[in-house]
């Protein structure tokens, strides 16, 4: 996955945020000291997931740019 192929990541993030918002009462009963509509908690979790998704896209893309394309094409297929 490269940096431009993060569409599924965004879809999953918004779907997860929607499900979390719908299940806010359950979340409020599980998390001590957090109200059912705590925007700071939702924003923090969303930010962490975005950061992890960006790192998951960036590391393989950076590794791919460091390889020599000619050497990769010359290697026999395994």
Secondary structure, DSSP 8 states (H G I E B T S, - for coil): --TT--HHHHHHHHHHHHHHHHTHHHHHHHSTT--TT-HHHHHHHHHHHHHHHHHHHHHHHHHHHTS-HHHHHHS---
